[in-house]
Each structure stands twice: as C-alpha cells, then as structure tokens.
Amino acid sequence: MAVIIDAKPLFLQIREEVKREVEQLKKQGISPGLAVILAEDDPTSKLYVSKKVKDCAKVGIYSEVWELYDIPIEKRMNALINLISELNERHDITGILVQLPLPPQIDMYRVLGRILPEKDVDGLTPHNKGLLMSNYDLDRDPLPCTAIGIMKLLDHCGINVSGMFVVIVGRSELVGKPLFKLLLDRDATPVCVHRRSKETEKLLKKADMVICAAGRPPELFKEDPFRLTGDMIDEGTIVINVGIRRDGAGNVYYDVDFESVVEKCSYITKNETVGYMTRAMLLKNTVKTSKMFAERIHHLTLYNYNAID
Ligand code: GUN
C-alpha cells in the first residue's frame, strides 16, 4: 500500500513560520512587498496567481498584480521590460515574479534577465541560476520555488535520495533543470527526459523515483501527451506528481494517472499537493529577497554618503 503524501500540513506550518518572521522584519523596518506580473491570459496561471496573492495577505506581505495580457502581443515584451525597470526602482516592492509560461512570442530569458537579482523571488535571473550551479545557501539564496519545495517535502517525509536513480520528466527552468542540480548535490543520480529522449520507457522502469513535471499545455496534450501509468514503473517506485494544466473549459490534465500508479508505487504525492510547496517556498523566497534588498539599500546609502563626503 503506497504512502500518499499530502503537503498541506507542511505548507500551513511554513506559512505560520513566515508570518512570524514577517512580523519581526517589520519591527526592524523591513516590509516585504511582492509584485506579480501576468503576461498571458491563461486559466492555470490566473488561478496560481490568485493563490499567491491570498498567501501574501495571510502572512502580512503586501502584494500587487499587474495584468499585461490585454496589451497587443508585439508591444507586450517592451511593456514587461519597462514595468520590471519601474518595479526594480521601488522600495516598497522587494520581490518580483513574472508568472510563467510567457506567450511564445516573448523571449522569457530577456525578460527575466531584467529583474534585479535581489528581487528575484523565482531564482530565475542569470545571477541566481549561477548560484544554483555553483555554491548556494538554501537559507539565503532564492532558488526556484517548486524545485526547492520538492526537496523540502522529500526531507519532511524522510526520503533520502542519496544513491537513487531519479528520472525527471520535463526540462523546464522552473522544475526539471533546477531539480537536476539539487538532486545531484544530494548524491542522487538524476536524469532529465523530454520529448526527444530515446528509451524513456526503459529509464522509467529502472527508476527509484520518478518526478513528473512535463505539464503539457492542453492543446499539445491531445497529440503529444505525457502520462505516467502504473504499467510504466517498477514496483515500489517513488512518484512525485507535479505537472498539471487546465484549459478554459475547466478540464484538468495531470502528468500522472493516480489510480493506476498508486497501485504500484511506494510513495506518491496527492494530485496538486506539490503546489502547496511552491506556494510555501514563494513566501520564504519573498522574505529572503526582502532582506537582500534591504541590505542593498543600506549599501547604496552608505555609498552615496561616502561619495558626498
Ligand atoms: N508557473 C508555475 N509555477 C510557477 C512559479 O513557481 N513561478 C513562476 N514565475 N511561474 C510559474
């Protein structure tokens, strides 16, 4: 019988810890503020953003949402870049999040690269990605929320990945790529498979753990789906179920066929539960960046003072 992992209790515990930390920070004159930018009229993204805003309110973090999806697509990238520049300058905004995915016409890397690393709550700027690739401090540096959230959930469940062969399905900036590095740093043997990978079926059968983070958009799901079913894994595999997409009609597409997989695996995350970890880590990252931004302002003040002197 598989253990079914529910991340909600851990989310509630972390949210409470963050609330207390925000109270302490405010006493020191640091007020975290998060700006979330929605550049695509996507039902899944809108739902996630509404949850992020509610979470901020619960812990006393100021937040604001910028909806740019009504701007014509050919003008939207410039609008995004201009908005990020303005938000970088503001002192009441200490964290900036550009909700992904962006429309395909927009160069995600150019947009994300404009965010000040000290305000990058997603850990997706070149600077913070560099830290992930080199020497990071999990307590200080903002790293991609879902990836660090999954690692935290595994620790919480007492699952030690050392020596495990882990198949990550999907190579996104948010999940697949950062998880690969985090797992490697914990002595696992990760492999990232994707649409063009050969022998995915064989690798899945050999895996001690499968992390499904393909998240195929509904329009692609029909012709080119990824869906993990019980017959694709070995008995006792650990399955982490990340990828979900919704369409405008309210249909939900999961990467994992829970009913068949639960019969075969040793652990499985409940549908949608990994989202709680993303939300918890976003709150934590927003606190981290508020401290980093406060340090930055402090240095700038000192610098200006010396310059005048
Ligand atoms: N879309 C789905 N999850 C995330 C996330 O954690 N950050 C951003 N920026 N976009 C997302």
Residues whose N, C-alpha, C, O or C-beta is under 5 A from the ligand:
A	BS01	GUN	V98 Q99 L100 P101 D122 C145 T146 T278
